[in-house]
């Protein structure tokens, strides 16, 4: 009699675990679809801090590396020898889209330069240069204010141009992207 009770408890526990796992997989699938829609631009909702925190927590609690390979193959609906079936591959293509790198929006160089020239510290240096030039115009017997004003402007412009060149140069990701196929 006690063996039957324990058997019923074990079966009930297994069912509970299966239901919980199915709910988690369904929830994860819904989140993937939602994220894919956001990437495609269908949903313009911005990701807030709590969403990012939840995703990071889910990533931290990831268990895929702890399960057996057979269970992982079942979860991912794949076969180690044959790969994905055509139907599953088509479903994933519809759900997640093509496996391509996302394009980063390119900001024109003159906007980057303007951004560098209107930073807080750059504006302070320009204000200091203007004050030096005003001081020289009030008393032109001492040219040190003129020299200091010109040096501040030149240094500020040089720093802005160099920083702009660094930001607008192709990143390693862009160079690598040119060597990769357009889709997998």
N, C-alpha and C positions, 0 to 999 in steps of 0.2 A: 504494500500500500504506500509506504514512504517512497519507494522507487518511482511509482507513478506520479506522486506529488512533485518530486524533484524533476522528473521528466517534463511535466507540464510547466513548471517554473522555467526550466531551461528553454523550452520551445517558446514560451512567452517572451523571455528575454531576447532570444534570437530574433523574433518577429519585431520587437521594439527597436532593436539595433538596426534591422533592415529598413524599417520605416524611417528611422532617423537618418540613415545614410541616403535613402531615396530623396527625402526632403532636402537634405544638404546638396545633393547633386542637382535637383531641380532648381534650387535657389541659386546655385553657382551658374547654372545654364542661363537663368534669367538675368543675372548680373552681367554675364558675358554679352548677351544680346543687347542689354542696355548700354554697356560700354561701347559696343560696336556701333550702335546707333548714334552715340555721341561723337564717335570718331568720324562717321559719315556725314555729320552735320544735321541729321534729322532732329536731334534734340540739342538745343542751344543752352541747356542748363549747365551752369558752371559747377565744378566739383568743389564742394566745400571741405573744410578741415575735418569734420567728423567722418565724411565719406572716405577721405584719404586715410584717416586713422583706422577705420574699419577694414579697409583693404590691406593696410599694412599688418594689422592684427591677424587677418585671415592668412596672409602670406607667412607670417611667423608661426602660425599653427598648422601649416601645411603638413600632411602626413604621407604624401605620395612616395617619399623615399623610404618609408618604413614598411610598406606592404610588399607582399610577394609579387614577383613579376607577372604571374598568371592573373592575379587580382588586378594589377595595374593595367594589363592588356584588356581585361574585361571592362574596367572603368572607362578606358579610352576607346573602346570598341575597335580594337585593332588586332592584327595578328603579326607576330614577329617575323614570319617568313614571307607572307603575302602583303603585308601593310594594310592600309584601309581598303575597304570594299568601295566600289565605285559609287554606290548609293550613299554611304556615310561621307565620302569625300565631297559629293555634290551637296549634301545637306550642310556640311561644315562650310563649304564655299558660299552657300546662300546665307548662312547664319553669321559668319565672321568676315566674309569678303576675301579678296585675293591676298596672298602672302607677299605684300610689297612694303617697302619702306615708306613711311610718311614723309611728305615734302615739308621742309621748314620754310616758312614765309620769308622771302628775301627782302631785307630792308635796303633801300638805295644808299649808296655811300654818302651822299650829301646830307641825308637825314641823320646818319650815324655821326657825321662830322658836326652837325648842328647840335646833336644830343651831347657830344663831348664838350662843345664850346659853351653850352648853357648849364653845365653842372655847377653845383654850389661852389666848389673850390675854384673852378675856372672863372666864375663870375666875380669872386673875391679878388682874384689876381687882376682881372680887367679893371675892377673898381680901384684897386691900388695903383694901377698904371695910369688911369684917368686922373686920380688925385695927384700923382707925381707930375703929370703934364700940366695940370692946373697950377701947381706950385711953381713950375718952371715959367709958366706964362706970367705969373705975378711978379717973379723976381728972376730975370734971365741972366743975372750976373754969375750965378752958380749953375753950371751945366750938369751937375750930378743928378738933379731931379729928372732932367731930360733923358740921360743915359739909363737911369733906373726904370723909368717908364717904358722906354723902348725895349730894354732887356726883358721886362715883365711881359710885354706883349709878344715878343719873339718866342720866349720860352713857353708861354701858354699856347701859342699857335703850333709850335713844334710838337709839344706834348699831345695836343689834340689830334694832329694829323697822324702821328705815329700810332696812337691808340686806335684811331679810326682804321688805319691800315691793318692793324692786328685783328680787329673785329671783323673786317670785311674780307680778309683773306680766306681762301677755301679751308674748311676744317678737315681733319683727317677722315671724318665720316663722309664728307662729300667726295674726297679723293677715292675712298674705298668704294663708294656707291658707283663710281664710274667703271669700276672693274667687275661689278656684280651683274648678274642677269636681272632683267626688269621684273621677273616674277619667278616663283619657285614652283 
